[in-house]
Structure formats: C-alpha cells, structure tokens
Amino acid sequence: MKTAISIPDELFEQAEELAERLQITRSRLYALAVADYTVRHRSKAVREKLDDIYSEQSAEVDEALSIMQGLSIPREEW
C-alpha cells in the first residue's frame, strides 16, 4: 500500500540516517515503526481493559482458602 505522509524535516533526516545505518529502505523503516507503535498501543489497550475489569473485584484472599493452601504444602525437615 502506498501512502503519503507529512513529517517535520528534522524527523525525516533522522529517519534517513537510521535507515542508512540499518541498511534498510525508508519504506521498510516506516513500516517497522508503525508496526511497533501499533503493537505497543494494542498491548496498552489490553492492559487498560484488564485494569478496568480487575479494579471492580476485590484482591482480598479468602482466609479459609489461605489456610487450606498452607495445609496442602508437604512438611519437610531441614
């Protein structure tokens, strides 16, 4: 897919230098940058959704469950 974008001259020069240093095309550099950006924001959206879900639930551990868990651990002699 071809597209046209406008970016500041300084950012364009930095991108040109980076593409040359990495020995990749400008198009490849921009594609990698957009892919990285979208993955980060997708992960952020998932985390925010989980934060919303778990903020509505208590993080308190049931005392009976805690006792049963402790009792289920085998005793060992040191």
C-alpha positions as CSV (number, residue, x, y, z in Angstrom):
1,M,0.0,0.0,0.0
2,K,1.4,3.4,-1.0
3,T,0.7,6.4,1.2
4,A,1.9,9.9,1.6
5,I,2.7,11.5,5.0
6,S,4.0,14.8,6.2
7,I,6.6,14.8,8.9
8,P,9.0,17.6,10.2
9,D,12.2,17.9,8.2
10,E,14.3,17.1,11.3
11,L,12.5,13.8,11.8
12,F,12.8,13.0,8.2
13,E,16.6,13.5,8.3
14,Q,16.8,11.3,11.5
15,A,14.8,8.6,9.7
16,E,17.0,8.8,6.6
17,E,20.2,8.4,8.8
18,L,18.7,5.5,10.7
19,A,17.5,3.7,7.6
20,E,21.0,4.1,6.1
21,R,22.7,2.8,9.3
22,L,20.3,-0.2,9.5
23,Q,20.8,-0.7,5.7
24,I,17.0,-0.8,5.1
25,T,14.8,1.2,2.8
26,R,12.9,4.2,4.1
27,S,9.7,2.4,3.4
28,R,10.8,-0.6,5.4
29,L,11.9,1.7,8.3
30,Y,8.5,3.4,8.4
31,A,6.6,0.1,8.2
32,L,8.6,-1.3,11.1
33,A,8.0,1.9,13.1
34,V,4.2,1.8,12.5
35,A,4.1,-1.9,13.3
36,D,6.0,-1.4,16.6
37,Y,3.7,1.6,17.5
38,T,0.5,-0.4,16.8
39,V,1.7,-3.4,18.8
40,R,2.5,-1.2,21.8
41,H,-0.8,0.5,21.7
42,R,-2.7,-2.8,21.3
43,S,-0.9,-4.1,24.4
44,K,-1.7,-0.9,26.3
45,A,-5.4,-1.3,25.3
46,V,-5.5,-4.9,26.6
47,R,-3.8,-3.8,29.9
48,E,-6.2,-1.0,30.3
49,K,-9.2,-3.3,29.8
50,L,-7.8,-5.8,32.3
51,D,-7.2,-3.0,34.8
52,D,-10.8,-1.9,34.4
53,I,-12.1,-5.5,34.9
54,Y,-9.9,-6.3,37.9
55,S,-10.4,-2.9,39.6
56,E,-14.0,-3.9,40.2
57,Q,-13.0,-7.1,42.0
58,S,-11.6,-7.5,45.5
59,A,-7.9,-8.6,45.7
60,E,-8.5,-10.0,49.2
61,V,-7.7,-13.6,49.7
62,D,-10.3,-15.7,51.4
63,E,-9.0,-16.7,54.8
64,A,-10.2,-20.3,54.6
65,L,-8.6,-20.7,51.2
66,S,-5.3,-19.4,52.5
67,I,-5.4,-21.8,55.4
68,M,-6.1,-24.8,53.0
69,Q,-3.3,-23.8,50.7
70,G,-0.9,-23.7,53.6
71,L,-2.0,-27.1,54.8
72,S,-1.6,-28.6,51.3
73,I,2.1,-27.9,51.3
74,P,4.0,-31.0,52.4
75,R,6.1,-30.6,55.5
76,E,9.9,-31.1,55.1
77,E,12.6,-31.5,57.6
78,W,15.6,-29.2,57.1
